[in-house]
Amino acid sequence: HAGFAPTDALQMDLLRSLHARFGRVSCERILSGAGFVLVYQFLRGRGDFPESEQLAATTEGDPAPAITHAALVDKDPLATQAVDLFLRIYGAHAGDVALTLLATGGVYIAGGIAAKMISAMRAGGFIRAFNDKGRMSPLTQAMPVHVVMNPQVGVMGAALMAARMAKGVEVYTR
């Protein structure tokens, strides 16, 4: 739960807004489905773009899929701005983590959000933010970045580890 490190004036405004509401702002506060909705709400409150009637009418359940659809399919300006900002924050944080861990073998991004936003990730904002590391940029530019598209990868990994562990375990019954 690392602290959120804004990289531009808009992100500083987001930090101020979230800090006023929550106090400390971690990256996880933003880089999640609920965080994506917070980003959208922040931008809606700024008033740079009007909220579409379709999104304003979304009151049931999780609005994140509707916002993503509005951005990627309908090209809604406010939703697109939310996706772009979210991905720039995501890329910057992923690049920071990659530098911290010296992930020279590559970075694998798993989870549902990246896979659902892959077309927007390919647009370049994510990777530009990932690589925007000043004198360390050549290091991150040499790190391959992969998005895991299989939503079951976590379950598959757990099953593989359980199978490996079971080979070396004896079971005693009474």
N, C-alpha and C positions, 0 to 999 in steps of 0.2 A: 504494500500500500504506500508506494512512493508518492511524494508530493507532486502536484501538477506544476510544471514549469512552462509558463506561457512563452511563446516565441515572437509574438507581434501584438500590436495594440488591441486588436479584436479579442485575442485570447486573454489579454490583461483585463479587458472589460468583462469577459466571461468569468474569470477568476474572481473579480470583485463581486459580481452578481452572486456567484455560488458561495463565496465566503460570507457574504451578508446573510445568506440563508442557512448555511450548514456549519460555519466555522471553517475548520481545516478542510482543504479540498485535495483529495488524492486523485491520482490518475484513474483509479478504479471507479471513482465517483462519476467520471466522464466516460470512460472507455468500457461501457456496458450498454445493454439495451435501454435500461432506465436512464443512463447518462446521455445516450443519444437523444432521448426525449427531452432531457434538460437542456441540451444544446439547442434543439429546435425551439423550445419555449423561450429561451434567452433571445434567440434571433427574432422570433415573432414579436417579443416585447420591444425590441429595438425599432421595429417598424420599417426596416429597409425595403421589405417586400410584404405585400398583403398576404394574409392567410387565405388559401382557397376555400371555397364553400365546402368542397368535399372533405378536406382535412378538418375544418371547423366542426363538421357534423360527426366526426369520428369520436364517439364518446364511450364505446364499449371496448373493454379489454385493453390490450397493449397497443398503443398507437404507433410504435416503432415500425412494424411492417407496412402500415399505411403510408407513413412518411417516406420510407425507403422506396416504395412503389411509386409514390408521387414524384420523387426525384428522378428515379432511374427510367421509369416508363412514361410518365406524364410530363416530365421536364418542368415540374412546378418550381418556380424561382426560389421560394422560401425553403422548400424541402431540399432543393439542390444545394443551396447555401449551407444548410445544416449538414448534409452528407460531406460536402467539401471541407467544412471546418472540422468535423469529427475525424475525417481521414487525415487531415494535416496534424491534428493532435496525436492520433494513433501512430502515424509514421514517425513523428518526432520522439515519442516515448519509446517506440520499438527500436529506433536508432540509438537512443540513450542506453537502453538495456543491452543492445548488441555491443556497444562500446564497453559498458561496464563488465560484460562477460567475455569480451574479446571473441565474439562468435565468428571467427574466421572461417569456420566450416559451413556457415550459413545459418539463416534464421527461418524457422518454420512457424507460421502463424496458423493456429487452429482455432476452432470455435465457430459458431454460426454467423457472427456478424461479418467477418472478412469474406467468407464464402458468398454471403448474400449481397455484398457490395463489390464483388470482384470487378465488374465492369467499370465502376467508378474508381477503384484502386488502379486499374490499368490506365486511367486518364493521366496519372502522374503526380498528383498532389501528395499522395502517401509517400512515394519513393523520394520525391524531392525533399520532403520534410525528414525522412529517414536519413538522407545523405547530407543535410544541411548542418554540418558539424564543424564548421570553421576549419582549422588546421587538421582536424581529424577526418575530414570528408573523404580523403583518399582511402582511409581504412574502411569506412562503411561502404564506400562504392565498390570495394573488392569483396564484400560479403553478399553471397547470393540470398535472395529473399524468396521464400516459397509460401504459398497459401494452400493449406490442406483443405481439400474440397469434400472429403468424406466426413460426414457428421458423426460417424461411428468410430472415429479413430481413437478416442479415449477408451471406449469399451474394448476395442480390439487390442489396445496396448495392455490394458488390465488383464484381459484373458491370456495374452501371451506371457505376461509376467507370472500369472498364477500357474500356468502350465509348466514354465521353467522351474518355479519353486517346488511344484509338486514332485518333480523328478528326484529331488534330493531330500524328500521328507518321508519319514516312515510314520505310519499311523498305528497307534496302539489302542486297542479296545479292551474293555474289562469284561 
